[in-house]
């Protein structure tokens, strides 16, 4: 008997397969399900990025549509309005030449409209939109507002499954549309093993992971840490992240400049650092985002036994028993005091939190139902 031919799934990325939250969601699902499906992916970067080789090792193809934005600000704004036909044609070419596909799974929100339209025309039965953010709709100028509303209209028209990483993401991303919660998945090979080692130190060690940007609020973390370092001169803060654009690099430079006075207590690690080691070497995750659709790092941290101090803008869905939710309006001093009090009480010793609902096995079954059309 011949080998069973696996169904094919076409993923549309948010950008590229560099290290990031959405990319982590994509890769964890591919790791969990590549034995059942063949995954291809459309990305928007001509360069090889962090996960490319691993993705291809599972048998799928990467179709590069090139960067979507021009190099200058004017070009970026213009490209946003004129690139639609190019996106539609790119999707058409992939689907016609490399299909048939059982499903298309779009992680690029409103611009998914072009890919969904092409998928419907060429017979892809399951057409998924997957929301990851919890930002209020900020359409920009009047023309951008009209254009994005038009894209949203066609996204609803051509998509037939709408999903989000949390109830919060669904509520903000979809209006009047039935949407399912598709939880983010842990990489169970790295996390949730329960074998924790407490740190031999008399000072707290904090960790923050995320893109250097206003939303991730690293400058607030620094203010918090300054108060902690006053109480514990041996305290440590580790930032893990990246600043891929000029605007974000300026944010990063401002952060490093502000940290100079206590730089011996702070380290900056690249986004491709060993996260397992980073979690293992910390007592606390600090997560003071202004908005989040989910926040998988909080689940990873809890699966590694860390307590998490999290802004109340992060969905409650991430709480496995180790999250303390705090309003940002309390201010850095109050956040610091909460962490200082916890360390005085517990020594930062790690706990075993129940993160099983985010395990590969648990979430993979939802993906299977999704791709088999049982959630339409």
VEXMITI-279174 format. One record per atom (N, C-alpha, C): x, y, z. Coordinates in steps of 0.02 Angstrom, whole numbers, padded with zeros to 5 digits, always signed. Layout:
<sites>
XYZ/...
</sites>
This chain:
<sites>
+00042-00060+00000/+00000+00000+00000/+00044+00063+00000/+00022+00115-00038/+00060+00176-00041/+00052+00218+00023/+00097+00264+00031/+00095+00309+00089/+00037+00357+00084/+00001+00368+00139/-00055+00413+00140/-00031+00484+00126/-00065+00518+00079/-00047+00586+00062/-00078+00633+00114/-00036+00674+00145/-00060+00720+00196/-00095+00780+00164/-00146+00805+00198/-00178+00867+00176/-00129+00924+00184/-00138+00975+00142/-00093+01032+00143/-00129+01094+00172/-00092+01130+00213/-00117+01192+00244/-00071+01249+00221/-00101+01303+00199/-00062+01363+00180/-00068+01415+00235/-00012+01432+00264/-00009+01485+00316/+00011+01550+00283/-00022+01604+00303/-00001+01671+00283/+00026+01705+00345/+00091+01721+00344/+00124+01748+00403/+00105+01821+00413/+00122+01848+00472/+00112+01919+00486/+00166+01961+00454/+00225+01932+00446/+00282+01967+00417/+00332+01916+00391/+00376+01892+00435/+00424+01841+00415/+00429+01790+00472/+00476+01744+00466/+00484+01692+00517/+00542+01709+00564/+00550+01773+00579/+00598+01793+00630/+00568+01778+00698/+00609+01786+00750/+00585+01770+00817/+00534+01821+00840/+00476+01799+00862/+00423+01843+00884/+00364+01804+00909/+00316+01837+00940/+00260+01802+00971/+00216+01764+00922/+00196+01796+00867/+00153+01763+00818/+00192+01707+00784/+00255+01720+00768/+00297+01668+00738/+00303+01607+00783/+00308+01620+00849/+00311+01565+00897/+00248+01523+00896/+00190+01557+00890/+00126+01522+00885/+00125+01478+00823/+00146+01507+00767/+00148+01469+00704/+00193+01408+00710/+00253+01418+00736/+00301+01363+00738/+00279+01308+00786/+00250+01326+00842/+00227+01275+00889/+00172+01232+00859/+00128+01262+00819/+00075+01223+00786/+00104+01178+00733/+00153+01202+00696/+00186+01161+00645/+00223+01103+00677/+00259+01116+00731/+00294+01062+00766/+00246+01008+00789/+00188+01029+00813/+00140+00981+00841/+00103+00941+00788/+00096+00969+00727/+00050+00939+00678/+00081+00920+00611/+00147+00928+00604/+00177+00914+00539/+00172+00840+00520/+00160+00796+00569/+00152+00725+00552/+00083+00711+00522/+00037+00759+00530/-00031+00751+00503/-00042+00793+00440/-00010+00851+00435/-00020+00897+00380/+00047+00920+00351/+00046+00940+00289/+00103+00974+00259/+00088+01049+00260/+00132+01087+00290/+00122+01159+00296/+00168+01197+00247/+00137+01240+00207/+00174+01290+00169/+00159+01358+00200/+00202+01407+00186/+00192+01473+00216/+00212+01528+00167/+00172+01582+00167/+00188+01643+00130/+00216+01693+00181/+00276+01718+00167/+00307+01770+00209/+00320+01832+00167/+00338+01886+00201/+00346+01950+00167/+00416+01978+00179/+00465+01936+00167/+00535+01956+00177/+00577+01913+00130/+00621+01945+00092/+00664+01908+00046/+00724+01875+00080/+00735+01892+00143/+00794+01867+00178/+00776+01806+00221/+00825+01763+00231/+00815+01706+00276/+00813+01731+00348/+00765+01706+00386/+00757+01728+00455/+00760+01669+00502/+00748+01682+00566/+00766+01637+00621/+00738+01566+00612/+00673+01560+00597/+00641+01494+00596/+00640+01461+00527/+00668+01492+00476/+00660+01466+00407/+00683+01394+00400/+00743+01380+00422/+00770+01312+00413/+00729+01260+00450/+00709+01277+00512/+00668+01229+00549/+00602+01217+00514/+00570+01271+00490/+00506+01262+00456/+00513+01215+00396/+00565+01226+00356/+00575+01184+00297/+00592+01112+00315/+00620+01102+00374/+00638+01034+00395/+00576+00990+00406/+00518+01021+00414/+00455+00984+00423/+00421+00968+00357/+00453+00985+00302/+00427+00964+00236/+00390+01016+00197/+00382+01076+00225/+00344+01128+00190/+00388+01176+00152/+00355+01218+00112/+00390+01268+00071/+00376+01338+00097/+00426+01381+00090/+00419+01452+00106/+00414+01490+00041/+00359+01527+00032/+00350+01569-00027/+00360+01641-00006/+00412+01672-00033/+00430+01740-00012/+00399+01790-00060/+00355+01833-00033/+00324+01885-00074/+00363+01950-00075/+00418+01952-00040/+00457+02013-00036/+00430+02060+00016/+00470+02109+00034/+00448+02158+00084/+00388+02197+00058/+00340+02208+00102/+00279+02243+00082/+00288+02319+00081/+00336+02345+00117/+00343+02418+00124/+00404+02444+00088/+00398+02505+00062/+00456+02539+00033/+00505+02559+00087/+00563+02585+00065/+00615+02602+00112/+00602+02670+00145/+00567+02714+00112/+00554+02780+00139/+00483+02785+00165/+00472+02833+00209/+00406+02841+00240/+00351+02850+00188/+00364+02892+00138/+00314+02904+00086/+00297+02840+00049/+00350+02801+00032/+00339+02738-00004/+00299+02689+00038/+00313+02687+00102/+00276+02641+00146/+00202+02658+00146/+00187+02723+00150/+00117+02743+00151/+00083+02728+00085/+00119+02741+00030/+00090+02728-00036/+00081+02653-00047/+00132+02614-00030/+00128+02541-00039/+00069+02511-00004/+00052+02538+00054/-00003+02512+00093/-00068+02511+00052/-00077+02562+00009/-00139+02568-00029/-00137+02533-00096/-00078+02520-00123/-00075+02494-00192/-00052+02421-00196/-00032+02391-00140/-00003+02324-00144/-00055+02268-00147/-00120+02285-00140/-00172+02235-00139/-00171+02188-00199/-00170+02213-00261/-00168+02168-00319/-00108+02122-00319/-00051+02147-00295/+00009+02105-00291/-00002+02048-00241/-00033+02063-00184/-00046+02011-00134/-00094+01959-00161/-00146+01982-00195/-00195+01936-00224/-00162+01891-00275/-00121+01920-00319/-00087+01881-00371/-00037+01831-00340/-00003+01851-00286/+00044+01807-00253/+00008+01746-00225/-00049+01758-00192/-00088+01703-00164/-00113+01658-00220/-00138+01688-00273/-00163+01649-00330/-00110+01603-00358/-00049+01629-00367/+00005+01589-00395/+00022+01530-00350/+00027+01542-00285/+00043+01488-00238/-00011+01435-00238/-00074+01456-00233/-00129+01408-00227/-00136+01367-00291/-00130+01398-00349/-00137+01362-00412/-00079+01313-00423/-00019+01335-00406/+00040+01294-00423/+00059+01243-00370/+00040+01255-00308/+00063+01211-00253/+00007+01178-00215/-00055+01192-00232/-00112+01161-00198/-00124+01090-00223/-00181+01060-00208/-00236+01093-00172/-00223+01097-00097/-00252+01149-00067/-00247+01159+00005/-00314+01146+00038/-00311+01112+00096/-00372+01100+00135/-00393+01162+00172/-00344+01205+00188/-00360+01266+00227/-00307+01318+00214/-00327+01381+00221/-00281+01437+00223/-00288+01469+00291/-00232+01483+00324/-00233+01507+00393/-00194+01573+00394/-00231+01629+00399/-00202+01696+00392/-00190+01728+00460/-00129+01752+00469/-00110+01787+00530/-00097+01861+00519/-00120+01887+00462/-00106+01957+00444/-00169+02000+00444/-00218+01980+00482/-00279+02016+00497/-00312+02047+00436/-00319+02114+00431/-00361+02143+00379/-00336+02129+00309/-00270+02128+00299/-00244+02113+00233/-00253+02040+00214/-00277+02000+00260/-00295+01931+00242/-00350+01930+00189/-00386+01986+00182/-00442+01989+00134/-00419+01968+00064/-00359+01990+00043/-00335+01973-00024/-00320+01899-00031/-00292+01869+00021/-00275+01798+00019/-00338+01755+00024/-00385+01777+00065/-00448+01740+00073/-00488+01741+00008/-00488+01799-00026/-00525+01805-00089/-00497+01757-00141/-00431+01755-00146/-00398+01710-00193/-00412+01637-00174/-00409+01623-00109/-00422+01554-00086/-00493+01531-00101/-00541+01576-00092/-00610+01558-00108/-00618+01545-00182/-00589+01588-00224/-00595+01580-00296/-00567+01514-00320/-00513+01491-00287/-00480+01430-00310/-00494+01370-00265/-00550+01373-00229/-00579+01313-00199/-00550+01290-00133/-00516+01334-00095/-00493+01315-00029/-00552+01316+00019/-00572+01259+00048/-00635+01257+00085/-00635+01291+00153/-00578+01289+00189/-00575+01318+00256/-00530+01379+00252/-00558+01438+00269/-00522+01501+00260/-00523+01538+00327/-00465+01539+00360/-00461+01559+00431/-00427+01626+00438/-00457+01669+00480/-00425+01730+00503/-00408+01720+00577/-00346+01736+00596/-00323+01724+00664/-00298+01790+00694/-00334+01816+00744/-00317+01879+00777/-00270+01867+00835/-00219+01909+00842/-00170+01901+00895/-00163+01962+00940/-00192+02018+00922/-00182+02079+00960/-00246+02102+00993/-00236+02147+01042/-00293+02175+01078/-00292+02251+01077/-00265+02279+01022/-00266+02351+01014/-00335+02373+00990/-00357+02429+01017/-00418+02459+00991/-00404+02479+00918/-00457+02477+00877/-00449+02495+00807/-00425+02567+00800/-00364+02575+00775/-00336+02641+00764/-00322+02648+00690/-00371+02673+00654/-00367+02671+00582/-00324+02726+00552/-00305+02777+00590/-00264+02830+00563/-00305+02883+00529/-00281+02908+00472/-00317+02962+00438/-00381+02937+00405/-00418+02984+00377/-00484+02969+00349/-00480+02917+00293/-00431+02925+00248/-00424+02878+00193/-00406+02809+00219/-00359+02806+00266/-00340+02742+00295/-00399+02709+00330/-00439+02750+00362/-00499+02725+00397/-00546+02690+00347/-00561+02725+00292/-00606+02696+00242/-00576+02633+00211/-00511+02635+00197/-00479+02578+00165/-00479+02516+00211/-00463+02525+00274/-00462+02468+00321/-00532+02441+00333/-00581+02486+00335/-00650+02462+00342/-00671+02421+00282/-00647+02441+00223/-00662+02402+00162/-00628+02334+00165/-00565+02333+00186/-00530+02269+00194/-00566+02224+00244/-00589+02253+00299/-00624+02214+00350/-00688+02184+00322/-00723+02223+00281/-00785+02199+00250/-00771+02137+00208/-00717+02140+00167/-00701+02083+00124/-00669+02026+00163/-00636+02041+00217/-00611+01988+00261/-00669+01946+00287/-00722+01980+00309/-00782+01944+00332/-00816+01906+00275/-00815+01936+00215/-00849+01905+00158/-00815+01840+00137/-00748+01840+00134/-00713+01783+00106/-00688+01734+00159/-00681+01755+00220/-00663+01708+00273/-00723+01670+00296/-00713+01610+00323/-00770+01572+00351/-00756+01543+00420/-00695+01556+00447/-00680+01539+00516/-00641+01598+00545/-00664+01622+00603/-00631+01679+00635/-00610+01658+00705/-00546+01665+00718/-00517+01641+00780/-00473+01695+00811/-00461+01689+00875/-00417+01734+00910/-00383+01698+00967/-00327+01727+00990/-00288+01695+01042/-00319+01702+01111/-00370+01744+01118/-00403+01754+01183/-00471+01784+01172/-00512+01783+01224/-00577+01815+01219/-00569+01890+01209/-00517+01919+01239/-00504+01991+01230/-00488+02007+01158/-00444+01968+01127/-00426+01979+01057/-00487+01973+01011/-00529+01924+01024/-00590+01915+00984/-00638+01974+00991/-00647+01996+01052/-00695+02050+01066/-00674+02113+01030/-00609+02128+01028/-00585+02189+00998/-00578+02183+00921/-00560+02123+00898/-00546+02115+00826/-00608+02104+00784/-00659+02072+00812/-00717+02054+00773/-00780+02085+00804/-00821+02113+00762/-00884+02143+00785/-00943+02107+00752/-00986+02077+00793/-01045+02044+00767/-01031+01981+00730/-00972+01952+00741/-00952+01891+00706/-00937+01836+00758/-00962+01777+00746/-00946+01721+00791/-00872+01705+00783/-00836+01702+00839/-00764+01687+00837/-00747+01637+00892/-00699+01595+00877/-00677+01544+00924/-00612+01565+00957/-00601+01543+01018/-00537+01554+01052/-00491+01496+01035/-00433+01512+01006/-00382+01462+00989/-00321+01478+01031/-00314+01447+01090/-00260+01466+01136/-00192+01458+01105/-00146+01500+01126/-00076+01492+01106/-00048+01429+01137/-00003+01398+01102/+00022+01332+01120/+00093+01336+01147/+00105+01302+01203/+00172+01295+01229/+00213+01248+01186/+00277+01261+01181/+00323+01212+01154/+00339+01162+01210/+00301+01109+01213/+00306+01063+01270/+00372+01027+01275/+00412+01028+01221/+00478+00997+01224/+00525+01038+01267/+00511+01103+01274/+00555+01146+01313/+00526+01162+01381/+00460+01168+01385/+00429+01193+01446/+00383+01141+01477/+00357+01159+01536/+00307+01118+01570/+00335+01050+01593/+00399+01046+01608/+00427+00982+01630/+00426+00975+01705/+00419+01030+01742/+00411+01028+01815/+00474+01016+01854/+00531+01014+01821/+00595+01002+01856/+00630+01069+01867/+00613+01102+01923/+00638+01169+01934/+00696+01169+01984/+00742+01215+01973/+00796+01226+02021/+00790+01296+02048/+00784+01302+02114/+00783+01369+02144/+00852+01400+02142/+00854+01466+02135/+00917+01501+02127/+00949+01515+02194/+01013+01505+02197/+01051+01516+02259/+01074+01589+02260/+01028+01633+02279/+01043+01705+02281/+00998+01738+02332/+01023+01792+02362/+00983+01827+02412/+00953+01891+02383/+00953+01897+02317/+00924+01956+02284/+00880+01933+02225/+00826+01969+02212/+00781+01948+02158/+00811+01958+02089/+00792+01912+02043/+00814+01916+01974/+00752+01919+01930/+00747+01974+01892/+00688+01987+01850/+00704+01977+01777/+00652+01959+01739/+00659+01946+01668/+00602+01979+01631/+00618+02013+01575/+00566+02037+01529/+00585+02016+01459/+00535+01989+01422/+00545+01965+01354/+00497+02001+01308/+00522+02027+01252/+00478+02059+01204/+00513+02109+01160/+00482+02126+01104/+00506+02177+01059/+00516+02243+01096/+00570+02277+01082/+00581+02342+01113/+00535+02394+01081/+00484+02414+01118/+00435+02461+01091/+00394+02489+01148/+00358+02542+01134/+00317+02574+01185/+00268+02526+01216/+00237+02483+01175/+00185+02439+01202/+00213+02390+01253/+00273+02364+01243/+00301+02317+01291/+00325+02351+01355/+00335+02418+01351/+00342+02458+01412/+00405+02443+01452/+00461+02431+01416/+00523+02416+01452/+00548+02474+01495/+00532+02535+01476/+00554+02592+01516/+00519+02592+01584/+00456+02571+01586/+00420+02564+01650/+00454+02510+01693/+00473+02455+01661/+00509+02402+01697/+00572+02429+01729/+00608+02470+01693/+00670+02499+01719/+00655+02542+01781/+00601+02580+01779/+00583+02621+01837/+00566+02576+01897/+00531+02521+01884/+00516+02473+01937/+00580+02446+01966/+00625+02427+01922/+00687+02395+01944/+00731+02442+01986/+00730+02506+01970/+00771+02554+02008/+00752+02552+02082/+00687+02546+02097/+00664+02541+02167/+00685+02475+02198/+00681+02421+02159/+00701+02355+02184/+00776+02354+02200/+00816+02385+02156/+00888+02387+02166/+00908+02428+02227/+00866+02476+02247/+00879+02513+02308/+00871+02468+02369/+00822+02423+02366/+00810+02377+02422/+00858+02318+02420/+00875+02296+02360/+00920+02239+02350/+00974+02259+02300/+01031+02285+02324/+01084+02307+02279/+01110+02252+02232/+01099+02190+02250/+01122+02135+02208/+01069+02111+02159/+01012+02145+02154/+00959+02125+02109/+00982+02127+02036/+00951+02085+01994/+00969+02082+01924/+00905+02088+01881/+00914+02121+01823/+00860+02127+01774/+00888+02106+01706/+00854+02059+01673/+00875+02037+01607/+00820+02055+01557/+00839+02090+01504/+00794+02103+01448/+00812+02056+01391/+00762+02027+01360/+00771+01987+01299/+00727+02016+01245/+00755+02032+01188/+00713+02060+01135/+00753+02084+01076/+00719+02118+01031/+00752+02143+00971/+00722+02211+00953/+00760+02249+00914/+00737+02315+00891/+00753+02319+00816/+00711+02290+00774/+00728+02281+00703/+00723+02342+00659/+00689+02395+00681/+00682+02454+00639/+00714+02514+00673/+00724+02568+00635/+00758+02627+00662/+00721+02657+00721/+00654+02660+00716/+00615+02688+00771/+00623+02647+00835/+00622+02581+00827/+00629+02537+00885/+00700+02538+00912/+00748+02545+00868/+00818+02550+00892/+00828+02613+00934/+00793+02667+00915/+00797+02728+00955/+00767+02716+01024/+00711+02681+01027/+00681+02662+01092/+00731+02622+01133/+00762+02573+01100/+00811+02530+01133/+00870+02572+01159/+00894+02618+01119/+00950+02660+01140/+00931+02705+01199/+00869+02730+01199/+00845+02770+01256/+00843+02728+01319/+00822+02665+01311/+00819+02620+01368/+00889+02607+01396/+00936+02592+01353/+01004+02578+01376/+01036+02640+01408/+01022+02698+01379/+01048+02759+01408/+01020+02771+01478/+00956+02759+01487/+00924+02768+01552/+00949+02719+01604/+00974+02661+01580/+00997+02608+01626/+01070+02615+01646/+01105+02666+01621/+01177+02670+01631/+01197+02672+01705/+01158+02706+01746/+01178+02714+01817/+01178+02648+01854/+01138+02602+01831/+01136+02536+01865/+01151+02481+01813/+01193+02496+01765/+01205+02450+01709/+01235+02384+01732/+01272+02385+01788/+01302+02322+01812/+01249+02273+01836/+01189+02297+01849/+01134+02254+01871/+01089+02231+01813/+01102+02255+01752/+01057+02244+01696/+01095+02213+01638/+01064+02163+01606/+01093+02135+01545/+01040+02134+01490/+01064+02142+01429/+01021+02141+01369/+01041+02081+01327/+00995+02037+01314/+01007+01977+01274/+00969+01982+01208/+00998+01952+01156/+00966+01953+01091/+00903+01909+01090/+00860+01921+01041/+00797+01884+01038/+00807+01809+01026/+00864+01791+00996/+00876+01720+00983/+00913+01685+01039/+00914+01716+01098/+00947+01685+01155/+00909+01622+01177/+00940+01582+01218/+00910+01520+01244/+00858+01540+01298/+00794+01539+01279/+00743+01562+01326/+00736+01514+01385/+00746+01450+01374/+00743+01402+01428/+00793+01421+01483/+00853+01439+01462/+00904+01460+01510/+00885+01526+01543/+00855+01572+01505/+00835+01637+01532/+00782+01628+01586/+00732+01586+01573/+00681+01573+01624/+00711+01538+01685/+00756+01491+01672/+00786+01453+01727/+00826+01497+01774/+00852+01553+01747/+00896+01596+01786/+00860+01658+01813/+00794+01654+01820/+00755+01711+01846/+00706+01688+01900/+00689+01734+01944/+00636+01722+01993/+00568+01745+01967/+00568+01801+01931/+00506+01834+01912/+00507+01854+01838/+00449+01848+01806/+00437+01880+01742/+00399+01944+01755/+00421+01999+01726/+00384+02062+01731/+00357+02077+01661/+00292+02095+01658/+00256+02097+01594/+00208+02156+01595/+00234+02218+01590/+00192+02277+01600/+00164+02307+01535/+00143+02265+01488/+00121+02290+01423/+00061+02336+01428/+00057+02381+01379/-00001+02426+01375/-00061+02389+01346/-00049+02339+01303/-00103+02298+01274/-00072+02232+01251/-00111+02179+01256/-00089+02113+01233/-00150+02074+01209/-00141+02036+01155/-00193+01990+01133/-00193+01927+01175/-00134+01907+01197/-00127+01848+01240/-00066+01857+01285/-00007+01836+01263/+00053+01843+01304/+00081+01775+01323/+00106+01738+01273/+00129+01669+01284/+00188+01667+01331/+00228+01721+01335/+00286+01720+01380/+00265+01710+01453/+00206+01735+01471/+00182+01726+01540/+00167+01652+01554/+00140+01617+01504/+00126+01545+01512/+00192+01506+01514/+00238+01523+01470/+00304+01490+01471/+00338+01500+01539/+00335+01561+01564/+00367+01575+01628/+00336+01535+01685/+00269+01531+01686/+00236+01492+01739/+00251+01418+01732/+00257+01394+01670/+00273+01323+01661/+00343+01308+01686/+00384+01360+01693/+00452+01353+01720/+00454+01372+01794/+00396+01383+01824/+00392+01395+01896/+00398+01467+01918/+00403+01514+01870/+00412+01585+01888/+00346+01617+01908/+00349+01662+01957/+00294+01706+01970/+00296+01762+01919/+00237+01787+01900/+00232+01838+01848/+00196+01899+01875/+00225+01957+01866/+00192+02020+01882/+00173+02053+01816/+00107+02058+01806/+00079+02070+01740/+00031+02129+01743/+00032+02171+01691/-00016+02226+01689/-00087+02199+01678/-00137+02236+01702/-00205+02214+01693/-00230+02224+01622/-00186+02246+01577/-00203+02249+01505/-00190+02182+01471/-00158+02136+01506/-00145+02069+01480/-00206+02025+01496/-00233+01987+01448/-00291+01945+01461/-00281+01897+01520/-00334+01888+01559/-00332+01842+01616/-00321+01770+01593/-00333+01757+01528/-00324+01689+01501/-00256+01660+01516/-00205+01702+01524/-00136+01677+01533/-00123+01651+01604/-00168+01664+01650/-00155+01648+01720/-00163+01573+01734/-00109+01541+01752/-00110+01471+01772/-00099+01464+01848/-00107+01519+01883/-00100+01519+01956/-00041+01560+01981/+00002+01582+01935/+00062+01617+01956/+00064+01691+01937/+00008+01718+01912/+00007+01787+01889/-00023+01834+01942/+00011+01888+01954/-00017+01944+01993/-00029+02001+01944/-00093+02019+01936/-00112+02071+01888/-00115+02138+01925/-00080+02188+01897/-00076+02254+01928/-00092+02308+01877/-00130+02359+01895/-00141+02415+01850/-00077+02456+01842/-00063+02478+01783/-00004+02520+01772/-00010+02586+01809/-00071+02609+01820/-00081+02673+01853/-00059+02672+01926/-00047+02612+01954/-00018+02608+02022/+00050+02640+02025/+00085+02638+01968/+00152+02668+01965/+00208+02619+01980/+00267+02638+01959/+00326+02594+01965/+00343+02577+02038/+00335+02626+02082/+00353+02615+02152/+00310+02561+02184/+00244+02562+02170/+00199+02512+02198/+00213+02443+02167/+00226+02441+02102/+00245+02377+02071/+00307+02348+02105/+00356+02390+02115/+00418+02368+02147/+00404+02341+02217/+00362+02376+02254/+00347+02355+02323/+00314+02286+02324/+00270+02273+02276/+00237+02207+02272/+00289+02152+02261/+00337+02165+02218/+00389+02115+02203/+00435+02106+02263/+00453+02162+02295/+00496+02159+02355/+00462+02119+02410/+00398+02131+02420/+00361+02095+02472/+00358+02021+02457/+00347+02003+02393/+00344+01933+02375/+00411+01899+02386/+00465+01933+02367/+00531+01902+02376/+00548+01893+02450/+00528+01942+02491/+00541+01937+02563/+00503+01877+02593/+00444+01864+02565/+00402+01809+02591/+00422+01741+02564/+00440+01737+02500/+00450+01672+02468/+00522+01658+02448/+00564+01710+02447/+00632+01701+02421/+00633+01689+02346/+00575+01700+02313/+00572+01688+02241/+00571+01615+02222/+00562+01570+02272/+00561+01498+02257/+00508+01481+02206/+00524+01435+02163/+00480+01419+02107/+00424+01372+02127/+00368+01379+02093/+00308+01339+02107/+00290+01299+02045/+00251+01247+02055/+00226+01208+01997/+00155+01232+01982/+00147+01263+01924/+00082+01288+01902/+00054+01243+01847/-00012+01237+01846/-00045+01192+01799/-00055+01227+01732/-00012+01213+01684/-00015+01245+01618/-00038+01195+01564/-00069+01140+01586/-00085+01087+01538/-00133+01108+01483/-00176+01157+01496/-00224+01177+01445/-00190+01211+01385/-00126+01229+01393/-00089+01259+01339/-00037+01211+01309/-00040+01148+01329/+00008+01100+01303/-00005+01085+01230/+00045+01058+01196/+00036+01041+01125/-00022+00994+01114/-00028+00943+01156/-00081+00894+01147/-00150+00926+01154/-00158+00969+01203/-00224+00999+01215/-00244+01045+01158/-00199+01089+01137/-00216+01139+01087/-00215+01109+01017/-00173+01059+01005/-00169+01028+00939/-00237+01000+00917/-00275+00974+00963/-00341+00947+00945/-00388+01001+00918/-00381+01062+00945/-00422+01117+00919/-00400+01136+00848/-00335+01134+00836/-00310+01147+00768/-00336+01095+00719/-00336+01033+00740/-00361+00980+00696/-00434+00992+00679/-00475+01008+00729/-00545+01024+00716/-00551+01084+00668/-00507+01132+00677/-00507+01191+00634/-00493+01172+00562/-00440+01135+00550/-00419+01119+00482/-00465+01068+00449/-00499+01029+00489/-00547+00980+00460/-00615+01010+00447/-00623+01074+00462/-00686+01108+00447/-00740+01098+00498/-00722+01073+00557/-00773+01058+00607/-00791+01119+00650/-00756+01175+00639/-00771+01236+00678/-00800+01291+00635/-00821+01274+00575/-00850+01324+00530/-00923+01339+00550/
</sites>
